[in-house]
Amino acid sequence: MDRFITSTSNKKIRLDLEPVEAQNVDDSTTLISTQVSYKYLFDKFYKLQNVENLKVTAVCQNCFKVVSGSTKSSGNFLSHIK
């Protein structure tokens, strides 16, 4: 429990005791596959159009509308399917 400090408002603050090393990714296909973790949507429902940093743009295969979302969340894509 020495990694956390309890303040007076009962919130816990995490202390990073050890530095985190970045992994070197040499293969560009590995980089793209790790950016979008919900690739199951792009097989049937969407055609991937563009991936920039955290922003994903895809075209719906049913209505051909352009849908934007984040690489960390699939909310926009799932709500569009509904």
Long-range contacts (C-beta under 8 A, 24 or more apart in sequence): 35-71, 36-71, 37-71, 37-72, 38-74, 38-77, 41-74, 41-77, 41-78, 41-81, 45-77, 45-81, 46-77
